[in-house]
Amino acid sequence: MKIRVKLLAFSLLRDVLGREEHLDIEEGSTVAQLLDRLRKKHPALAKIEEKTPVIILVNGRREEQSYKLKPGDEVALVPPVSGG
């Protein structure tokens, strides 16, 4: 069975993934599985991840890649912010 999640990308990730997308994924999929799917569709994502870690927020909360996604979850990918 498929579920639908919303993907949001920020900063340089937006250039690769687009700002917002709704994705249909298999029920029981984890954040790690979603990221693998995105890397296959957008190979530039893996290159970005080599240089900078990506913060994963699910419904506004930081989650591990083992988090099992639920219908309607909002997954945000955010590169770390530095200032100075």
N, C-alpha and C positions, 0 to 999 in steps of 0.2 A: 504494500500500500504506500502511496506517495503522500507526503506532507509538503506544505508550502512555507518557506521562510523568506524573510526580507533581508537582503544584503545591502549594507551601506559601506562606502569606501571614502576615506578622507585623504587629503593632501596628495602626495605623489601616487598613492594607491588609486586615487580617483582617475588619474590619467590612464592607468592600465585597465581598471575594472569598470569604470563608469561610476557615477555617483550613487545610483540606486538600481537594484534589480530584484525581482521576485524569482525564487528558484524552487522547483519541485524536486525533492530528494526523497530517498527511501526512508520510511519510518524507522526510527532507531539509529539513524545516522549520527555520527559524532561531528564535532567541529573539525577534528583532524580529517575526517572523510570529506567534509565540505571543502576544506582547504586543498586537499589533493585534487578534487574535481576542478577547482578554480585554477590550480597550477597547470593542469592539462589543457584547459581552455585558454589560459593566458600565461604562456611560458615566462613572460617578463616578471610575473609575480615572484617566481623563485629567485630571480636575479636580485630583486629588491630585498627579499628576505635574507639573502647571503650578506648583504651590507648593513641591514638594520632590522632589529626585531620588530615584529608586528604585535600590537596590543589587540586582544580579542575581547570585545564586549558583547554579551548576550543580554538583551533587554536592559542595557545600561550598566550591567555588572560585569566585572572582569571574571572570565571563566577559563578553565583549563581546556586543552584540546580534546580531552576525554568526555567533555560534557555532551550528553545526548540531547539533540535538538528536538523541540516539540513544535506542533503546528502553530504558526503565527509568530514564532520567535523572530526577533530582530537582531541580526548579527552585524556588528560594526567592526571594521578593520581600520585601525588607527596606528600610524607610525608614531614613535615617541616624539615628544615635543621638547626642543631645547631652546633656551633663551639666553639672553646675555646682554 
